[in-house]
Amino acid sequence: MDTNDPGYQILSDDEIVRNLFEEDETEEEENETDDLTEGENGPSHSEAFDAFDLAFKWFERQEESNTTQLLQLRRLRDLAALKRKSTMKQTKISSFFKIK
């Protein structure tokens, strides 16, 4: 019986497209749950980056600011930027098209 089985399934074009969109929907649902979990635990990496960037710009204009403190803020902002970049996902081209 195994000699007749090629070890893979032959799919039609419609089945391939349908499977791709089912995968996209599943990934979107997973991303939504990730966002909810992130929100429950605290700010996201993107929100942290924006906050550090704003704090850096504000502190830079203050008389009390010094280079050591500015460097510390910049390092925190850069860390948030790295974490934000590592969690970003590239959008698939198929997400821009709708199949009827």
C-alpha positions as CSV (number, residue, x, y, z in Angstrom):
1,M,0.0,0.0,0.0
2,D,2.9,2.4,0.7
3,T,4.4,1.9,-2.7
4,N,1.4,3.7,-4.3
5,D,1.5,6.6,-1.8
6,P,3.8,9.4,-2.9
7,G,4.1,10.7,0.6
8,Y,2.4,14.0,-0.2
9,Q,-1.0,15.3,-1.1
10,I,-1.7,16.8,-4.5
11,L,-3.8,20.0,-4.0
12,S,-5.7,22.0,-6.5
13,D,-5.0,25.7,-6.9
14,D,-8.2,26.6,-5.1
15,E,-7.2,24.4,-2.1
16,I,-3.8,25.9,-1.9
17,V,-5.2,29.5,-1.9
18,R,-7.9,28.5,0.7
19,N,-5.1,27.0,3.0
20,L,-3.1,30.1,2.7
21,F,-5.9,32.3,3.8
22,E,-6.8,30.0,6.7
23,E,-3.2,30.2,7.9
24,D,-3.4,34.0,7.7
25,E,-6.6,34.1,9.7
26,T,-5.0,31.8,12.3
27,E,-1.9,34.1,12.6
28,E,-4.1,37.2,12.9
29,E,-6.0,35.6,15.8
30,E,-2.7,34.6,17.5
31,N,-1.4,38.2,17.1
32,E,-4.6,39.6,18.6
33,T,-4.2,37.3,21.7
34,D,-0.5,38.3,21.9
35,D,-1.5,42.0,22.0
36,L,-4.0,41.4,24.7
37,T,-1.5,39.5,26.8
38,E,1.0,42.3,26.3
39,G,-1.5,44.9,27.4
40,E,-2.3,43.0,30.5
41,N,1.3,42.7,31.6
42,G,2.3,46.3,30.9
43,P,3.2,48.6,28.0
44,S,4.3,47.1,24.7
45,H,7.9,47.6,23.4
46,S,6.6,50.2,20.9
47,E,4.8,52.2,23.7
48,A,8.0,52.0,25.8
49,F,10.1,53.3,22.9
50,D,7.7,56.2,22.3
51,A,7.8,57.1,26.1
52,F,11.6,57.0,26.2
53,D,11.9,59.0,23.1
54,L,9.5,61.7,24.5
55,A,11.4,61.7,27.8
56,F,14.7,62.0,26.0
57,K,13.5,65.0,24.0
58,W,12.1,66.6,27.2
59,F,15.1,66.0,29.3
60,E,17.5,67.3,26.6
61,R,15.9,70.8,26.9
62,Q,16.2,71.0,30.7
63,E,18.9,73.0,32.4
64,E,19.6,70.2,34.8
65,S,20.3,67.7,32.1
66,N,23.8,66.3,31.8
67,T,25.4,64.0,29.3
68,T,25.6,60.9,31.6
69,Q,21.8,61.0,32.2
70,L,21.1,61.7,28.5
71,L,23.2,58.6,27.6
72,Q,21.3,56.5,30.1
73,L,18.0,57.6,28.6
74,R,19.3,57.0,25.1
75,R,20.4,53.4,26.1
76,L,16.9,52.7,27.5
77,R,15.3,54.0,24.3
78,D,17.7,51.9,22.1
79,L,16.8,48.8,24.2
80,A,13.1,49.4,23.7
81,A,13.8,49.9,19.9
82,L,15.6,46.6,19.7
83,K,12.9,44.8,21.5
84,R,10.2,46.4,19.3
85,K,12.1,45.4,16.2
86,S,12.5,41.8,17.3
87,T,8.7,41.4,17.9
88,M,7.6,43.0,14.5
89,K,6.3,40.6,11.9
90,Q,6.3,41.3,8.2
91,T,2.8,41.5,6.6
92,K,2.2,38.8,4.1
93,I,1.3,40.0,0.6
94,S,-1.8,37.8,0.6
95,S,-3.3,39.8,3.5
96,F,-3.8,42.7,1.0
97,F,-6.1,40.6,-1.3
98,K,-9.6,39.2,-0.6
99,I,-10.8,36.1,-2.3
100,K,-14.5,35.8,-3.1
